[in-house]
Amino acid sequence: MRGDEKPGARVTPISREHQAWRAKVFASTWLSYVGFYFCRKPFTAAKSAIQHESGWDATTLANIYAAYLVSYAIGQFVASQMGTRLGPRRNVLLGMGLSIACTLAMGLTLDPWLWAGLIAVNGLAQATGWSGNIGAMAGWFHKQERGRVMGLWSTNFTTGALTSAWALGWVLSMHDQHMPAPWRWCFFAGSIVLGAIWIQFYFLQRNRPEDVGLPPIDDPSTAVDESKEPEPAMEGFMGLSRSSWINLLLVSGFYFFAKFVRYAVWSWATYFLIRNYKLPDSQANYYSTAFELGGLPGVFITGWLSDKYFKSKRAGVALIMMIGMTLATGALMMFGSSGVWPFTILLFLVGFTLYGPDALLSGAGAIDVGGRHRATFAAAVISGFGSSGPVVQELVIARMYDSKSGELGPIFALLFASAAAATLFCAALVWRNRRGGSGI
């Protein structure tokens, strides 16, 4: 027995069969979350083109998208219960299928009420993606490797946002006679991509090693005696101790403000580049991906650092990155309105410093808080509370933009304040670590 094992704990060797299935599960869940973005991004990518054809103002556009964001936030809690009953595999397959259908239908109409209904259902469907895929990953990897693995795996949402923006930007550039309304094809193309990914997920993804006849991958930090029930006893409300609930709420508070900034950039950066910086629709979509380009290395570096130098503690490295993000949003507040290139470069820096803590605390951090058996629940709670931030930003930013006649300064100040608040929640997690190791 190794020194870090608990009495009675058994650590299953990682066999070739385990490694092969690990690769399949990693790839299928990673691609699944990339694919979700192709049915999440069409509205924000085509927002200006839709406004041009419909005549809606920014507030109307925001009200429609808010229906998505509200249902997405509610859907996180629904998904946590569905994931427990159906299992991650069925939950994610159902969500992807429903999202495909809603996105296809949105490309066929411009009725605002019908759109609000379809986009709300799409939000519920999209909510299955993050917690469901994290729940699947939890059964295949040890705690000591989750920072590296989940850091690499969590590049899915930066890659999804990046590739969907590039692809949909290309669709929007097609203004020839065969495509008189290219914004509609943003929805059709997104549905086709997620449909193809649904197929590979069906064949490659499994929830646990036991589902394919392999022994479980026991974690020395969470393993239990084999003579006991595989499901651990309920320790407190929803099976989480008081200390775990404090950590869960602190991460949720962090995620509210982090997602406030992330969704503000996703929802409005392309729109601002068109309206304020006078770029064409397709070019604006390409420039806006500076945010995701910065996030790609940021996610991996943050996860690697947490395992290499922070002993699998997530909050310390997250705090360092969040301080950098607060400085980057401060620079955006001061210099972002001065031109396209300052705005784009600062988007890159905000993405680099934000995506790592975002992915680390909502991914590996959720598994650490909930443990292997309640990772889906913890991830859903964190994402559910965090998803309230995007709702607030969508409604507030649209009204600020319309009331200030398109002035960006107050909006950038709001992003700075949100970044500072997220940093304070990270600092609270670090303080708990230093008080007695009860943080994450």
Secondary structure, 3 states (H helix, E strand, C coil): CCCCCCCCCCCCCCCHHHHHHHHHHHHHHHHHHHHHHHCCCHHHHCHHHHHHHHCCCHHHHHHHHHHHHHHHHHHHHHHHHHHHHHCHHHHHHHHHHHHHHHHHHHCCCCCHHHHHHHHHHHHHHHCHHHHHHHHHHHCCCCHHHHHHHHHHHCHHHHHHHHHHHHHHHHHHCCCCCCCCCHHHHHHHHHHHHHHHHHHHHHHHCCCCHHHHCCCCCCCCCCCCCCCCCCCCCCCCHHHCCHHHHHHHHHHHHHHHHHHHHHHHHHHHHHHHHHHCCCCCHHHHHHHHCHHHHHHHHHHHHHHHHHHHCCCCCCHHHHHHHHHHHHHHHHHHHHHHHHCHHHHHHHHHHHHHHHHHHHHHHHCHHHHHHHCCCCHHHHHHHHHHHHCHHHHHHHHHHHHHHHHCCCCCHHHHHHHHHHHHHHHHHHHHHHHHHHHHCCCC
